[in-house]
C-alpha cells in the first residue's frame, strides 16, 4: 500500500474522531495521536478532581498514556485550521467548552498544533 494512502487512513483512524491535514510520516501520525491522547487523559483527571463528569474523553487512547501539561497560559496560540479542528474535536468528545477553551491556551495544545504544522504535507 502506498505510504501516503496509509498516512491518510492512519490520520483519520488513529484517534476516534480524528481527521486532520495529511501527515505522511507514520511516526509523526503516531506522535500526533499520542499527544492528543495525553491532552484527553489530563482533561479527564482534571474533571474528575473537580467532581465533573469525564466519561469517554480518552476513548481509543492507550491506558498507559501520561497526562499532558494542560495548564492554561491565558495566551492563545496561533489559530490554524488544525487548532480549530482540535478544539471542536475536544468538545465533540464531551469536554466542557470552558475546559476546552482553557486547554487551547495550554503548552500541550500549542505544541500539538506546532507539531502538526511542521509535519503536514
JODA-V712938 format. One record per residue. RES is the residue in three letters. SS is DSSP state (~ for helix, > for strand, _ for the rest). PSI is psi in degrees with one decimal (NA if undefined). NEAR is the number of other ideal C-beta (glycine too) atoms within 10 Angstrom. Layout:
res->(RES	RES)
ss->(SS	SS)
psi->(PSI	PSI)
near->(NEAR	NEAR)
This chain:
res->(UNK	UNK	UNK	UNK	UNK	UNK	UNK	UNK	UNK	UNK	UNK	UNK	UNK	UNK	UNK	UNK	UNK	UNK	UNK	UNK	UNK	UNK	UNK	UNK	UNK	UNK	UNK	UNK	UNK	UNK	UNK	UNK	UNK	UNK	UNK	UNK	UNK	UNK	UNK	UNK	UNK	UNK	UNK	UNK	UNK	UNK	UNK	UNK	UNK	UNK	UNK	UNK	UNK	UNK	UNK	UNK	UNK	UNK	UNK	UNK	UNK	UNK	UNK	UNK	UNK	UNK	UNK	UNK	UNK	UNK	UNK	UNK	UNK	UNK	UNK	UNK	UNK	UNK	UNK	UNK	UNK	UNK	UNK	UNK	UNK	UNK	UNK	UNK	UNK	UNK	UNK	UNK	UNK	UNK	UNK	UNK	UNK	UNK	UNK	UNK	UNK	UNK	UNK	UNK	UNK	UNK	UNK	UNK	UNK	UNK	UNK	UNK	UNK	UNK	UNK	UNK	UNK	UNK	UNK	UNK	UNK)
ss->(_	_	~	~	~	~	~	~	~	~	~	~	~	_	_	_	_	_	_	_	_	_	>	_	_	~	~	~	~	~	~	~	~	~	~	~	~	~	~	~	~	~	~	~	~	~	~	~	~	_	_	_	_	_	_	_	_	_	_	_	_	_	_	_	_	_	_	_	_	_	_	>	_	_	_	_	_	_	_	_	~	~	~	~	~	~	~	~	~	~	~	~	_	_	_	_	~	~	~	~	~	~	~	_	_	>	~	~	~	~	~	~	~	~	~	~	~	~	~	>	_)
psi->(141.1	137.3	-36.5	-40.4	-44.1	-42.0	-40.7	-47.2	-46.0	-40.7	-34.9	-35.4	-3.9	-48.0	126.6	131.1	1.9	123.9	116.4	-177.5	154.5	127.0	116.3	-15.3	118.5	-35.0	-36.8	-39.0	-46.1	-42.6	-40.9	-46.0	-42.8	-41.7	-41.2	-42.3	-38.4	-35.9	-44.8	-40.6	-44.3	-40.4	-41.2	-44.3	-42.9	-45.8	-42.5	-42.2	-29.4	-1.4	23.1	149.9	140.2	19.8	129.0	0.1	-37.2	21.7	130.9	-5.7	153.0	140.3	-27.5	10.5	128.4	143.3	147.8	168.9	99.9	15.2	126.5	142.2	-14.2	-3.5	118.7	144.3	-174.9	131.5	121.3	169.9	-36.0	-40.6	-37.3	-42.5	-45.2	-43.5	-47.9	-36.6	-38.0	-44.5	-40.7	-29.7	-8.5	7.5	133.5	142.6	-35.4	-39.2	-41.0	-39.9	-41.5	-45.7	-31.0	-9.9	5.9	158.1	-39.1	-43.5	-47.2	-40.5	-39.1	-43.4	-43.3	-44.2	-42.8	-43.6	-38.0	-23.2	-1.7	146.2	NA)
near->(6	7	11	11	10	13	19	16	12	19	23	15	14	20	23	13	15	18	11	19	14	13	25	17	13	14	9	19	25	13	16	25	20	17	19	27	22	22	27	27	22	22	27	20	15	17	18	12	9	10	7	10	11	21	10	13	21	23	13	16	20	12	6	6	18	10	17	23	13	22	14	15	13	7	7	13	17	10	11	15	12	20	20	12	17	22	19	12	19	24	13	11	18	16	22	16	10	8	20	20	15	18	23	20	16	20	14	19	27	17	16	23	22	15	16	24	15	9	18	17	10)
